[in-house]
């Protein structure tokens, strides 16, 4: 797998930097890291970072660490830690023995914080969060010094140790770096390094009453682990001077360098962790793994193969400037992989009964159906054919317009792998709804061709009534109606038709023989995968994606 993943990598400015560092002898071995915060599930944007960090390590014979930056116990849960590890492995990457947590370094980070106090580079501030924010200034106005900025080293050490001991309530005090309140970079205006949080940590329990900020813990954790290339998204570019300042002021064992790249933005998609959390907690979706979610868990449940995600990430590349990628690019990669790998099956999503009147009652025959038209090694399967069948309701029109070549009264069509049939009579219920078609078949057209050379313009899928299985099918569409959903009012942009549940679909028995993770192509319908909600007596299938980009076409009409 390692060679395969390395082969998927492209070239980009970060890889050029890594190569140059190795060529110059600056580093003997490349060490990267993927550093998620365990406060939610990973999403497709994280997949870009995962592929970049692990891919570079593999390509240059280095190593990549999985490190949880677990510095905020009020938002972190073991569930997220477990899911993140599962998602990284599912994507095809392995950190080996290099699993770390920022909490592993809490004692060391605390000791370095005391070093900053002793050197006059940190102080305890009694101001509230609101007061600190108000005094920080703006992009055009400098900040104001805290009235507690000139405390003595002894007083600062005493207060900081009492903070650690749990003596003060949440928000009473913070530890701040003493840098420059007039700096043009707001991140250097005495940033907070530690805050008081009386909360239970998933790994350290109640041992700590103070927790380091992300900015403080991140760079020092990189240094402890010997990270050579700390790769971040562009929003951390303004944080790099602080990252470097802390490394310069502390006795760290190494000096990593931070590099920034553009994060992933997709049309019809929101990747804000806040929005994703609210989608789940607000009941707008069924959970983090809802197939409409852009989470790795949601994509997996929808049937998206990891190879397709890696292919998508490779295609979009690594850039220095933010941009928005059309979701159609992701869908293209998904179709490319599934078309090559998925076995073919037949399913009728909205069944309409057909009775072939001239087919003998009680008779059944078996027809050969190929499992994959481009892969002879996939073999074939048997499909039973009899007097009573189901076709797709959309494949029949009683009064068809021009260029409707499927079944209609008096029109002849081909049934896939079977015979030509012609509709003779339409049966309706008391409300005038079509409930059954009476048809005839031509026994000479077995296999789908007429000996007399006559042609038909449509080939339709079908299933035998007695030898097909009832199933629930869930048709998933884009969660949002607009290419640029509003993160501040995302609920207004949710498509109420993003999920359609069909409870009376029919599938062929062969669709139940594959493992639950195998995606199948339901012929003429799209790609589908069994959902974990399925039971032995009631299969459930999720639509991964349609055969064509019909969504984009529909949007183009509006």
N, C-alpha and C positions, 0 to 999 in steps of 0.2 A: 504493500500500500504506500509506503514512503516514496518509492521511486515514481509511482503513479502520480502522487500529489505534487512532487517536485516538478514533474513534467508539465503539470497544469499551470505552473507559475509563468507569468510574463516578465517583461522588463519594465522598470519604473524608476523614478528618481531616488527612491529609498534604497532599492536594490543596487543602484549605481553607487550610492554613498557607502553601503556595506562593502561592496566589492573594492572600492577605493581604499577603505580603511584596512581591509585585509592585505591588499597589495602593498600598502605603505608600511605594514607592520605595526600599525597603531593597535590592532587587536589580533590575537592569535586564533581566538575562537569567538564566534558570534553567539551572544546570549540575548534573547528577546523574552518578552513576557506578555501574556494576555491577562489584564488585571480587572476583572469585573467586580462591581459592588453587588453583594448578594441581597439586593432589595427588590428583585423582580426577575422575570424570566428573560432570557436572551432573545433578541429579535434579529431580523435579516441584516440590520446595520452592524450588529456585533459579528455576524458571519464574515463580513468584509475584514474586520480587524483580526478575527481568528485566523482567517486564511492568510493574511499578510504576515502576522507574527510567527505562526507555526510554519508557514510556507518558506519564509526567509531562513528560519533555523534549519529546515530540512534541506533547502537548496544549497546552503553554504556549510553543511555538516556541523551545525552548531546545536544549540538546544533552546527550547522554549519552555518557560515556566508558566504554569497556571497559578496565579496568585489572587486570592480574594482580598480586596481592599475593604475589610470588614471593620470600619471605624464608626459606624452609626447603628448601635444596637436597637434603636427605636424603630428602624425600618427593615432590619435584616432577620431572616428566618432560615432554619435548616432546610426547609423545603426548597428555597431558592439555591442554596449551596448544592444540594443534590441534583436539582434540575440542570444547573449550569454544567456540572461535570458530565451528566448524561448527554447533553446537547453537543458539547465539544467532541465527545467520543463518537456520537452519531454522525457528525460532520466528517469524521475520518481522521481526527487528530488525536495524538496521545502525548501527554506530558511526562510519561514514565514516572521516575521517582521525584520529579520536580513539582510537587504540589505544596504550595505555601499559603500562609495567611498573614496579613499585616498584624493580626493579633499575636502571631508568634513573636513579634518584635516589640510588643508594648513596653516591656521593661527597659529594653535598650533605647527606645524612642524617648521614654520618660527621662532616662539618664542624660541623653543629649539635650533635652529641654532644660534641665538644670544647668548644663554647660552653657547654653545660650544666656541664661539668667546671670551666671557668674561672669561671663564676658561682657555683660551690659547690652546684650542684643535681644533681650526679652524681658517683659514685665507683666505683672498681674494688673488687670484693669477691672475696676468695680462698676463700670458703666453698664447699662442695660444694652441689649441687642439693638433696640431702637435708637438709643443715644449714640452708639458706635456708628450705626448706619448714617445717622444725621450728620455726624461730624467728619465723615469720610470725604466729603466734597464731591465735586462733579468732574466731568471731563475738562471743563474750563476753569474750575475753581479749586484751589488746593484744600486739603483737609485741615482740621484743627487738632492740635495735640491733645491727648487725653490729660485731664488733671492728675491722673495717677502715673503718668509716664516717667516721672523722675523719682519714683520710689527707690529706696536703697536696695542693693543686692540682697542684703540680709532679710529685709521685709518681704521682698519678692519670693525668696526661697521659702521663708516661713509660710506665707500664704499659699504658695503652690503645693507645698507638702500637706497643708491642711485641706486643700482642695482634693488631693489624692485620697486623704483619709476619710473623705465623705462628710466633712464638717459643715459644708455650705449647701444650700439648696440649688436646684437647677437655675441657671441664669444669673446667679449672684455674682460670679466672677468668671473671667476668661484669662488665658495667657496669650499675650500678643507679642509678635516680633517687633522690635524697635528698628525701623528702617528709615522711612522718609514720608511724612504726611503731605509733603508737597510734590511727591513724585508724579510725573506725567502718566505713569502706569498705576492705576488704582489698586492693583493687586499688591503693590509694594507699600501701600499706606498702612503700615502696622497691621498686617493680617493676623487673624486669630489662629493660634496654633493648638490650643486645647480649650475645651468647654466642659462644664460639669453636666453629666448625664447619669442620673440614678436610674439605670435600666439594666435588665438582664441580657447579657451578651450570649449569642448562641454557642460560643466556645469557651469563654472565660467566666461565664456565670455572673456573679455579683462581686467579683474580685476588684473591679475598677469602678470608680465614681467619676473619673475624667477620661475623655477620649480625644485622641489627636484628630485634627482636621485632615481632610483628604490631601490637601496641598502639602501638609507637613509630613504625613506618613508615606506618601507615594514615592517621592524622590529618595527618601532615606531607605525605604524598602528596596528600591532599585539598587541602591549602593550596597546594601547588605548582601544582596543576591548576585552582585557582580554583573548586572545587566549592562550590556554594551550599547544597545540602541533601544531607547525608551520611546516607542512609537505611539503617538497620541493623535486624536482628531483635532481639527483646527481651532476649536474653542479653547484649547489649552495653550495656544501660541502665546497669548498675553500672560500666561502663568509661568512661562519658561524662565523669565528673569528671577522669579521667586524660587523656582526649582533650583537654579544655579546658585542663588544667594545662600540658600540653606546648605547646599553641598560645600560651598566655600567656607562657611562659618563653623562647620561641624567636623569632628575627626572621623569621617566616614572611611570605610576600607577601599572604596573605589569611586570613580567620578563618571557616572553614566552621562550620556548626552541625549537630550530629548529632540525628537523630530515629529513634525505634524503633517498630517495628510487630510484630505477632504473626507468628511463623513458621507455616508450614503443617505440620499433623499430620494424617495420614490413617489411617483404620481399616485393618486387615490389612496395614499397611505400616510399614517402618522406613526412616527417611531419614538415620540416622546414617552419616556417611561412613566411620567405622570399621567398622560392620557391613557396609556395602556392599562395602568393600574385602575384608573377611574372606569374604564370600559368594563373591567372585570367586577369591581366592587359595586358599580351601578347596575349590574345585571344586563348591560347592553349586549353582552356575549355570554356564553356558557362557562367560560373559564379561560385561563391563560393558554390552554391548548385548543380553544375554539378554532376550527379551520379557517375562519375569516380573519383571525389575528395574524399579524406579521411576525409572530414569535416563531422561533425554531420549533418549539413544541407544536404550535398550530400548523405550521407547514408540514411537519412530519405526519401529524394526524390526517392532514388533507391528502397525503400521499405523495408529496413532493420529494423526489429522491435527493440525497445529499450531493450526488454527482452533479445534479442540475444547479444547485446553489453554488457549488464551487465553479462550475462553468460560467455562471452569471457573473460572479465576482471577478473572474479572470477577464471576461469580456469588457466590463466597465472600467477596469484598470484602476490605477492609483494616481490621483491628481493632487495638485496643490490648491486648487480653487474649488469652492463648493458649487455644485450644480444639482439639477433634478433629473433623475433617470426615469425614462418612461417604463412603467410597469410591464409594458409589452416585451421589453428585453428579458425580464425574468421569465415571463410566460413562454417566450421563444425557447429559452434554455430548457424549461420543463418539458415542452413538447418534443424537442430534439432528443432528449434522453428517453422519454417514455415511448416514443414511436419506435425506437430501436430495441427497447427491452421488454415491452409489455406484450403478453399473450393476448390474443383476440378472443372475445366471448360475445354472446348476444344477450341483450336485455331489452325488454319493452317497458318503458317508463310509464306510459299512459295507455293501458291496454284497451284494444277494441277487438271484440270477438269476431272470428271469421269461421263460418261453417262451409266446408268444401262439399257440396251436395253430391257430386259424382265420385267422391272417394269412398271406398267401401267402409261401412260402419264396423268398428272393432278392429280394423286393420292398423298396424303400425309398421313403419320401416325405418331403418337407420341410414343416415346420410353422412358422408365424410365432410368434415369442416377443418380447414387448416388453422393451426394455432398461431402462425405468424407468416404473412405472405412473403416476407423478405428473408426468412430464416427456415430453410427446409429441415434443419436439424431439430426444430421445435416440434416437428411431427404434426399429427392431426388428432381429431377427436370425433366421436359419433354424436349426432343429433337426431332425435326421434321425430318423425313426421307422421301426422295423422289427419283425421277428418276435421278436428276442431283446433284452431290456432288462435294466437293473439298477434295482432300487428299494432304498430304505433298509431294512436288516434290521429295524429297530425299527418299521417300518410294517406288519409282518405278525405276526399271532399265530394259532397253530393252534387254541388254545382260549381265545378272548378273554373278558375279563370284560365286565360291562355297561358301556356308554358307551365302548367301544372301537370307533370308527367307521371305522378304517382297514381294510386288507385282511385278510380271514380267509376260510376255506373257505365258499363260497356267497355271500359278501358282495360287493357291487359298489361300486367307487370310481371317482373321476375322476382321470385322469392329466393333469397340468397341460399345457395347450395341445393335448391330444391327444384321447383317447377314454375311454369307460367300459370298465373291464375287470372280470372276475369270476374269482375263483380256483376252479379245478376240481379240482386234485390237488396234493398236497405230496410232493415227492421228498426222500428222506433217504439219507444214506450208511450204512455199516456200523455206525457208532457211534450212529446215531439222530439225527444233526444234520441240520437242514434245509439242503439245498444248491440246491434249485430249486423254482420254482412253475410249474405248468401252468395257464394262464389262457385265457380267451376274451375277445374284444373285440366291441363293437357298432359296426359301420361307420357307423351312422346318427348317432353321437354325436360326430363330428369337431368339434373346437373346444370340446368340453366340455359340450354341452347335448343333451338327448334330445328328439327331435321329439314324442314322446308325453307330454312334461311330467314324466316321473318324475324324482325327486330322489335325489341321493346326499349323504351327510353328510361325506365326506372328499375332499379334493383333495391328491394326492401328487405330489412331484417324482420324476423318473426320468431315466435316460440310456440311449441306445442302446448295446448291447454293443460293436458294431464301430466306432462313431463317437464314442467317448469316450476319454479319455486317462487312463492310470494316473498317480497322483500320491501323494506323501506329504503328509499333513496333520497339523499339530501343533496340538493343542488345549491352550491355555494357560489355567490357572486361577490364583486367588490363590496367592501363594507361601507364605503363612502360614495356619494353620488357625484362629487366634484373632484377634478384632478388635484386641487389644492385645498383640502379640507382645513377648516379653521380650528386650530388647536385650542383657542380660547372658548369656542362654542361648538365643539366637535359633535355634540349630540344632534344639532340641527342639520348636520350633513350626513347623518347615518341613513343608509338606504333601507327602508322597511322591507324591501324585497330582496335583501342580500342573502336570505335563506328561504328556499322553498322545499317543503318536505312532502314527498310522494309516498303514500302509505300502501298503495295497491300495485306497485311495480312488480314485474316478473323477471326472473333471471334464469339462465340455463344452469343445470346442476353443476356443470364444470366450473362455474364461477365460485363455487363453494369449496373446491378441492385445493386451491392454492393456500399458502400461508397468509395470515392476516396482513402482512406487510407487503405483499405482492400487489402491485398496481396492474390492473387489467384495462384493456381498451374495450369498452362496450361499442361494438361496431356502429358507426354513424352517430354515436352519442357523445363520446369523449372518453376520458380516462377516469377510472373509479378505483377506490380501495375500500376494503372492509373497515368499518369503524369499531372501536373497542366496545361500543354499546351493543354490538350484535350478540345475540344469544343463539344457541343451537336450533331453536325453533323459529327464530325471526332474524334473518340476516339484515344488516344495515350497511349501506354503501354510501361513501362520500364521493362527490364528483371532485376530482383533483383539478381538472381543467378541460375545457371543450377542445374539439379537434381543430377549430379555427378561432381566430381572434374576432369573434362576432361582437364582443363587447366594444371594441374600438370602432367597429363599423357602425354600431348603433349610436355611439356618442357622436360620430361624424355627421349623423343625420340631423342632430338637434341644433 
